[in-house]
């Protein structure tokens, strides 16, 4: 175990040293004639390769009467293809000594395989099969309907505070698709016809709505040949994709509500409407959340948990969405502490940031934290691959993987105070109390 940890430390240390010296992650990108964007990244430090595809489709692209489709396809795409038997997709990867998974957000759907480098061609074939020949039939649809419904029960409905994001989102947004979450409404999935799922696949699972990332121990010449072999003949999608252009109107005042649930302890959520990812104010808001809640020395934790002892837990984080979204602050009251008392203490911490500049020492600490975060976030090859995909899909700028840190380092103390006064104010928030059913009158 000690030897393993030493090797890991050396690998991480080597990457950190390389990153600090060159400050650049090299990659090559190009487009196939069918519109598929390809990103290649060579890293021969381990004999592994990542093959991943990010599709530019998430829950924000769904119809209000057919929510949950993007997440549903995350499951359905493992059913099988024209050339891969039902239930056999994962077995190909496992037999080759690899792993695979997928995830969905409001803004995109991501699939990946981590394979030994000598299995690269297999990984490319698998992803091309998913893009061209996936089985979208009655049997697979009915099977996955049951799976998704059960997932919602286990992960959301039957988990304490499990529906907090859905409850917050539908109060914070009235028009934008962010008002529903990726899991969607089970009734929409159950009511949908097979043809609706087939149309969704034909519309969004096309090369001109995707980016392919191949990263790791690769020979670029050979990789390009295989990419061409397996992906260049896939037809370009012809159905027009209309992206949501809805601009959510500002909140006209604070929204407050109470949810009674099968929980043991209360929990307070404050959701502030915030700017979209990639905007200058987003970077400042992200740093503000880190100031408030990153670690036990952060402002909220130190004040509410350690000093005042009014909270058992306290934190803050932004939702990283492409359109304007939310920054969440939360706290769980200590035993015997009234929620109103805890909320006042939360507000007091925000008022401090609104009324005075944070110290130079805190600002330097924040910048150090983000420098470390960017290095750590790109140590793992799998995360590097996903970062490539995200930067391209969200911003059409893959090189942000090298330059985005500067956007954080350019944030000033004045910026943090300004965004606190602009966004983290009462008339721009939703406040939600989760209370035990036993407190319901």
C-alpha positions as CSV (number, residue, x, y, z in Angstrom):
1,X,0.0,0.0,0.0
2,X,2.8,2.4,0.9
3,X,4.5,1.6,-2.4
4,X,1.3,2.3,-4.3
5,X,0.7,5.6,-2.6
6,X,4.3,6.6,-3.4
7,X,3.9,5.8,-7.1
8,X,0.6,7.8,-7.2
9,X,2.3,10.7,-5.4
10,X,5.1,10.6,-7.9
11,X,2.7,10.6,-10.9
12,X,0.7,13.5,-9.5
13,X,3.8,15.4,-8.5
14,X,5.2,14.9,-12.0
15,X,2.0,16.2,-13.6
16,X,1.9,19.2,-11.3
17,X,5.5,20.0,-12.1
18,X,4.9,19.6,-15.8
19,X,1.8,21.8,-15.6
20,X,3.6,24.5,-13.7
21,X,6.5,24.5,-16.1
22,X,4.7,24.5,-19.4
23,X,1.3,25.8,-18.2
24,X,-0.2,24.0,-21.2
25,X,-2.1,20.8,-22.0
26,X,-1.5,19.9,-25.7
27,X,-4.2,18.6,-27.9
28,X,-5.2,18.5,-31.6
29,X,-8.7,19.0,-32.9
30,X,-10.4,18.8,-36.3
31,X,-13.8,18.2,-37.9
32,X,-15.0,15.3,-40.0
33,X,-17.1,16.1,-43.1
34,X,-20.2,15.0,-41.2
35,X,-19.7,17.6,-38.5
36,X,-18.2,15.4,-35.8
37,X,-15.6,17.4,-33.8
38,X,-12.6,15.3,-32.8
39,X,-10.1,16.1,-30.0
40,X,-6.9,14.1,-29.7
41,X,-4.7,14.3,-26.6
42,X,-1.6,12.2,-26.2
43,X,-0.3,11.2,-22.8
44,X,1.9,8.1,-22.7
45,X,2.5,8.1,-18.9
46,X,0.2,5.1,-18.5
47,X,-0.9,2.4,-21.0
48,X,-4.5,3.6,-21.0
49,X,-6.8,5.5,-23.3
50,X,-10.1,7.3,-22.9
51,X,-12.7,7.2,-25.6
52,X,-15.6,9.5,-24.9
53,X,-18.4,11.3,-26.7
54,X,-20.3,14.3,-25.4
55,X,-23.6,15.0,-27.1
56,X,-24.9,18.5,-27.0
57,X,-28.3,17.5,-25.4
58,X,-29.5,17.7,-21.8
59,X,-32.7,18.2,-20.0
60,X,-32.9,21.9,-21.2
61,X,-33.6,20.5,-24.7
62,X,-36.7,18.6,-23.6
63,X,-40.3,19.4,-24.1
64,X,-42.1,20.6,-20.9
65,X,-44.4,17.6,-21.4
66,X,-41.7,15.1,-22.1
67,X,-39.1,15.7,-19.4
68,X,-36.5,13.1,-18.5
69,X,-35.7,12.1,-22.1
70,X,-32.0,13.0,-22.0
71,X,-31.4,11.0,-18.8
72,X,-33.5,8.2,-20.2
73,X,-31.2,7.9,-23.1
74,X,-28.2,7.7,-20.8
75,X,-29.6,4.3,-19.8
76,X,-31.1,3.3,-23.2
77,X,-27.7,3.7,-25.0
78,X,-26.4,0.6,-23.2
79,X,-29.2,-1.7,-24.4
80,X,-27.3,-2.7,-27.5
81,X,-26.9,-1.9,-31.2
82,X,-27.5,-3.5,-34.6
83,X,-24.2,-5.3,-34.2
84,X,-24.0,-5.7,-30.4
85,X,-26.4,-8.0,-28.7
86,X,-28.9,-6.7,-26.1
87,X,-27.1,-6.4,-22.8
88,X,-23.7,-7.1,-24.4
89,X,-22.3,-3.5,-24.7
90,X,-20.8,-3.4,-21.3
91,X,-19.4,-6.9,-21.6
92,X,-17.2,-5.9,-24.5
93,X,-15.5,-3.3,-22.3
94,X,-15.2,-5.5,-19.3
95,X,-13.7,-8.4,-21.2
96,X,-11.1,-6.0,-22.6
97,X,-10.1,-4.9,-19.1
98,X,-11.8,-1.6,-19.2
99,X,-14.6,0.3,-17.5
100,X,-17.3,2.6,-18.8
101,X,-20.1,4.9,-17.7
102,X,-22.2,7.9,-18.6
103,X,-23.8,10.9,-17.0
104,X,-26.4,13.5,-17.9
105,X,-26.8,17.2,-16.9
106,X,-29.1,20.0,-17.8
107,X,-26.8,20.9,-20.7
108,X,-25.2,17.7,-22.1
109,X,-24.9,13.9,-22.1
110,X,-21.5,12.2,-21.7
111,X,-20.4,8.6,-22.4
112,X,-16.9,7.2,-21.9
113,X,-14.8,4.1,-21.8
114,X,-11.4,3.8,-20.0
115,X,-9.5,1.1,-21.9
116,X,-6.0,-0.4,-22.1
117,X,-4.3,1.4,-24.9
118,X,-4.2,-1.7,-27.1
119,X,-8.0,-1.7,-27.1
120,X,-8.4,1.7,-28.6
121,X,-9.9,0.4,-31.8
122,X,-12.6,-1.5,-29.8
123,X,-13.5,1.7,-27.9
124,X,-13.9,3.7,-31.1
125,X,-16.1,1.0,-32.7
126,X,-18.3,0.8,-29.6
127,X,-18.9,4.6,-29.6
128,X,-19.6,4.6,-33.3
129,X,-22.1,1.8,-32.9
130,X,-23.9,3.9,-30.2
131,X,-24.0,6.9,-32.6
132,X,-25.2,5.0,-35.7
133,X,-26.8,1.7,-34.8
134,X,-28.3,2.0,-31.3
135,X,-31.4,-0.2,-30.7
136,X,-34.3,2.1,-29.9
137,X,-37.1,-0.5,-29.8
138,X,-40.1,-1.3,-27.7
139,X,-38.4,-4.0,-25.6
140,X,-35.5,-1.7,-24.7
141,X,-37.7,1.3,-24.0
142,X,-40.0,-0.7,-21.8
143,X,-37.1,-2.2,-19.9
144,X,-35.5,1.2,-19.3
145,X,-38.8,2.8,-18.3
146,X,-38.9,0.5,-15.3
147,X,-35.2,1.2,-14.5
148,X,-35.6,5.0,-14.6
149,X,-38.8,4.9,-12.5
150,X,-37.0,2.8,-9.9
151,X,-34.0,5.1,-9.9
152,X,-36.2,8.1,-9.2
153,X,-37.8,6.3,-6.2
154,X,-34.5,5.2,-4.7
155,X,-32.3,8.3,-5.4
156,X,-34.9,11.0,-5.1
157,X,-38.3,10.1,-3.6
158,X,-37.1,7.8,-0.8
159,X,-33.8,9.7,0.1
160,X,-33.9,12.4,2.7
161,X,-33.9,15.8,1.1
162,X,-33.7,13.9,-2.3
163,X,-36.0,16.3,-4.1
164,X,-34.4,19.5,-2.9
165,X,-33.1,20.5,-6.3
166,X,-36.4,19.9,-8.0
167,X,-38.3,21.9,-5.3
168,X,-35.8,24.8,-5.6
169,X,-35.7,24.8,-9.4
170,X,-39.5,25.0,-10.0
171,X,-39.7,28.0,-7.6
172,X,-36.6,29.8,-9.0
173,X,-37.6,29.3,-12.7
174,X,-41.0,29.7,-14.2
175,X,-40.2,29.7,-17.9
176,X,-36.7,28.4,-18.5
177,X,-36.2,24.6,-18.9
178,X,-34.0,24.6,-15.8
179,X,-37.3,24.6,-13.9
180,X,-37.2,20.8,-14.2
181,X,-34.3,18.4,-13.3
182,X,-32.6,15.8,-15.4
183,X,-34.6,12.9,-13.8
184,X,-37.8,14.5,-15.1
185,X,-41.3,13.5,-14.5
186,X,-41.9,9.7,-14.5
187,X,-45.4,10.2,-16.0
188,X,-43.8,11.9,-19.1
189,X,-41.6,8.9,-19.6
190,X,-44.4,6.4,-19.1
191,X,-46.7,8.2,-21.5
192,X,-44.2,8.7,-24.3
193,X,-44.6,6.5,-27.4
194,X,-41.8,4.5,-28.9
195,X,-41.7,6.9,-31.9
196,X,-41.0,9.9,-29.6
197,X,-37.8,8.2,-28.3
198,X,-36.8,7.2,-31.8
199,X,-37.2,10.8,-33.0
200,X,-35.1,12.0,-30.1
201,X,-32.3,9.6,-31.0
202,X,-32.4,10.7,-34.7
203,X,-32.4,14.3,-33.8
204,X,-29.7,14.5,-31.1
205,X,-27.4,11.4,-31.4
206,X,-25.8,12.6,-34.6
207,X,-22.2,13.5,-35.4
208,X,-22.8,17.2,-36.0
209,X,-24.2,17.4,-32.4
210,X,-21.3,15.6,-30.7
211,X,-17.6,15.8,-29.9
212,X,-15.3,12.8,-29.8
213,X,-12.4,12.8,-27.4
214,X,-9.5,10.3,-27.6
215,X,-7.0,10.8,-24.9
216,X,-4.1,8.8,-23.5
217,X,-1.4,6.5,-24.9
218,X,-2.2,6.9,-28.5
219,X,-0.5,7.0,-31.9
220,X,-2.1,10.0,-33.5
221,X,-1.7,8.8,-37.1
222,X,-3.2,5.4,-36.3
223,X,-5.9,7.0,-34.2
224,X,-7.0,9.4,-37.0
225,X,-7.2,6.4,-39.4
226,X,-9.5,4.5,-37.0
227,X,-11.6,7.6,-36.3
228,X,-12.1,8.0,-40.0
229,X,-12.9,4.3,-40.4
230,X,-15.6,4.2,-37.7
231,X,-17.1,7.7,-37.7
232,X,-16.7,9.4,-41.1
233,X,-19.4,7.4,-42.8
234,X,-22.0,8.1,-40.2
235,X,-24.6,10.4,-41.8
236,X,-24.9,14.0,-40.7
237,X,-28.1,14.8,-38.8
238,X,-30.6,16.6,-40.9
239,X,-33.2,17.5,-38.3
240,X,-32.9,21.2,-37.2
241,X,-32.1,21.6,-33.5
242,X,-33.7,24.6,-32.0
243,X,-32.0,25.6,-28.7
244,X,-33.9,27.3,-26.0
245,X,-33.6,31.1,-26.2
246,X,-35.8,31.7,-23.1
247,X,-34.5,34.4,-20.8
248,X,-35.9,33.9,-17.4
249,X,-37.4,37.1,-16.0
250,X,-35.9,38.4,-12.8
251,X,-37.5,37.4,-9.5
252,X,-39.8,40.1,-8.4
253,X,-39.0,39.4,-4.7
254,X,-38.0,36.7,-2.3
255,X,-39.8,33.4,-2.7
256,X,-40.2,31.4,0.5
257,X,-41.7,28.0,1.1
258,X,-41.6,25.0,3.4
259,X,-41.4,21.3,2.5
260,X,-42.4,18.7,5.1
261,X,-40.7,15.4,4.5
262,X,-39.7,12.2,6.1
263,X,-36.5,13.7,7.6
264,X,-35.1,13.8,11.1
265,X,-33.5,17.2,11.0
266,X,-34.4,20.5,9.3
267,X,-32.4,21.8,6.4
268,X,-32.4,25.4,5.0
269,X,-31.7,26.1,1.3
270,X,-31.2,29.6,-0.1
271,X,-31.0,29.7,-3.9
272,X,-29.8,32.9,-5.6
273,X,-30.2,33.5,-9.3
274,X,-26.8,33.9,-10.8
275,X,-25.1,34.5,-14.2
276,X,-24.2,31.8,-16.7
277,X,-21.0,29.9,-16.9
278,X,-18.2,31.7,-18.8
279,X,-19.3,35.2,-17.8
280,X,-17.0,37.4,-15.7
281,X,-19.5,37.5,-12.9
282,X,-19.8,33.7,-12.8
283,X,-16.1,33.4,-12.0
284,X,-16.5,35.9,-9.2
285,X,-19.6,34.1,-7.9
286,X,-17.7,30.8,-8.0
287,X,-14.9,32.2,-5.9
288,X,-17.4,33.7,-3.5
289,X,-18.9,30.3,-2.9
290,X,-15.5,28.9,-2.2
291,X,-14.7,31.7,0.2
292,X,-17.9,30.9,2.1
293,X,-17.8,27.1,2.2
294,X,-14.6,25.4,1.0
295,X,-13.3,23.5,4.0
296,X,-13.5,23.9,7.7
297,X,-11.6,27.2,7.6
298,X,-14.2,28.8,5.2
299,X,-16.3,31.6,6.5
300,X,-19.7,29.9,6.8
301,X,-18.3,26.7,8.4
302,X,-16.0,28.6,10.8
303,X,-18.7,31.0,11.9
304,X,-21.9,28.9,11.9
305,X,-20.5,25.5,13.0
306,X,-17.3,26.2,15.0
307,X,-17.9,29.6,16.6
308,X,-21.6,30.2,17.0
309,X,-22.4,26.4,17.0
310,X,-25.8,27.1,15.4
311,X,-25.3,24.7,12.6
312,X,-24.2,21.1,12.1
313,X,-23.3,21.7,8.5
314,X,-23.1,24.7,6.3
315,X,-22.0,25.3,2.7
316,X,-22.4,27.1,-0.6
317,X,-21.9,26.1,-4.2
318,X,-22.9,27.3,-7.7
319,X,-24.8,25.2,-10.2
320,X,-22.5,25.2,-13.3
321,X,-25.1,25.7,-16.1
322,X,-24.6,27.2,-19.5
323,X,-27.5,29.7,-19.0
324,X,-28.0,31.9,-15.9
325,X,-28.7,29.5,-13.0
326,X,-28.4,29.4,-9.2
327,X,-25.9,29.6,-6.4
328,X,-27.0,27.5,-3.4
329,X,-26.2,28.2,0.3
330,X,-27.4,25.7,2.8
331,X,-27.2,24.9,6.5
332,X,-28.5,22.3,9.0
333,X,-29.4,23.7,12.4
334,X,-27.8,22.3,15.5
335,X,-30.0,20.6,18.0
336,X,-32.4,23.1,19.6
337,X,-31.6,25.9,17.2
338,X,-34.6,27.5,15.5
339,X,-34.4,27.7,11.7
340,X,-35.0,31.5,11.8
341,X,-32.0,31.9,14.0
342,X,-29.8,29.9,11.7
343,X,-31.1,31.7,8.6
344,X,-30.3,35.1,10.3
345,X,-26.7,33.8,10.9
346,X,-26.4,32.7,7.3
347,X,-27.6,36.2,6.1
348,X,-25.1,37.9,8.4
349,X,-22.2,36.1,6.8
350,X,-23.4,37.3,3.3
351,X,-23.9,40.8,4.7
352,X,-20.2,40.9,5.7
353,X,-19.2,40.2,2.1
354,X,-21.6,42.8,0.8
355,X,-20.4,45.5,3.2
356,X,-16.7,45.1,3.2
357,X,-13.9,43.8,1.0
358,X,-12.4,40.5,1.8
359,X,-8.9,40.6,3.1
360,X,-5.9,40.5,0.8
361,X,-4.9,37.3,2.6
362,X,-8.3,35.6,1.8
363,X,-8.0,36.7,-1.8
364,X,-4.5,35.2,-2.2
365,X,-5.8,32.0,-0.5
366,X,-8.6,31.8,-3.0
367,X,-6.2,32.2,-6.0
368,X,-4.0,29.5,-4.6
369,X,-6.9,27.2,-4.1
370,X,-8.0,27.7,-7.8
371,X,-4.5,27.1,-9.0
372,X,-4.4,23.9,-7.1
373,X,-7.9,22.9,-8.2
374,X,-7.0,23.4,-11.9
375,X,-3.9,21.2,-11.6
376,X,-5.7,18.5,-9.6
377,X,-8.7,18.6,-11.9
378,X,-6.5,17.7,-14.8
379,X,-4.2,15.1,-13.1
380,X,-6.6,12.2,-14.0
381,X,-6.7,11.4,-17.7
382,X,-10.5,10.7,-17.5
383,X,-11.2,14.1,-16.0
384,X,-9.0,15.8,-18.6
385,X,-10.9,14.2,-21.4
386,X,-14.2,15.4,-19.9
387,X,-12.8,18.9,-19.5
388,X,-11.9,19.0,-23.2
389,X,-15.4,17.9,-24.1
390,X,-17.1,20.4,-21.8
391,X,-15.1,23.4,-22.9
392,X,-15.8,22.6,-26.5
393,X,-19.5,21.8,-26.1
394,X,-20.3,24.8,-23.9
395,X,-18.0,27.5,-25.3
396,X,-16.7,26.1,-28.7
397,X,-13.2,26.8,-27.2
398,X,-11.2,23.7,-26.3
399,X,-8.2,25.7,-25.3
400,X,-10.0,27.1,-22.3
401,X,-8.6,24.0,-20.6
402,X,-5.3,26.0,-20.7
403,X,-6.6,29.6,-20.2
404,X,-9.7,29.4,-18.0
405,X,-7.6,29.6,-14.8
406,X,-6.7,33.2,-15.8
407,X,-10.4,34.1,-15.7
408,X,-10.4,33.2,-12.0
409,X,-7.0,34.8,-11.2
410,X,-8.3,38.1,-12.8
411,X,-11.1,38.3,-10.3
412,X,-10.5,41.1,-7.7
413,X,-11.7,41.7,-4.2
414,X,-13.9,44.4,-5.6
415,X,-15.5,41.9,-8.0
416,X,-16.4,39.6,-5.2
417,X,-18.0,42.4,-3.2
418,X,-19.9,43.6,-6.3
419,X,-21.4,40.3,-7.2
420,X,-22.4,39.7,-3.6
421,X,-24.3,42.9,-3.7
422,X,-25.7,42.2,-7.2
423,X,-26.9,38.6,-6.9
424,X,-26.8,37.4,-3.2
425,X,-29.6,39.7,-2.1
426,X,-33.0,38.8,-0.7
427,X,-35.1,39.9,-3.6
428,X,-33.1,37.5,-5.9
429,X,-33.5,34.3,-4.0
430,X,-35.7,31.3,-3.1
431,X,-35.6,30.2,0.5
432,X,-36.8,26.6,1.2
433,X,-37.1,25.0,4.6
434,X,-37.1,21.3,4.8
435,X,-38.8,20.3,8.0
436,X,-39.7,16.9,9.6
437,X,-43.2,15.7,9.1
438,X,-43.6,15.7,12.9
439,X,-43.4,19.6,12.8
440,X,-46.4,19.8,10.4
441,X,-49.3,21.5,12.1
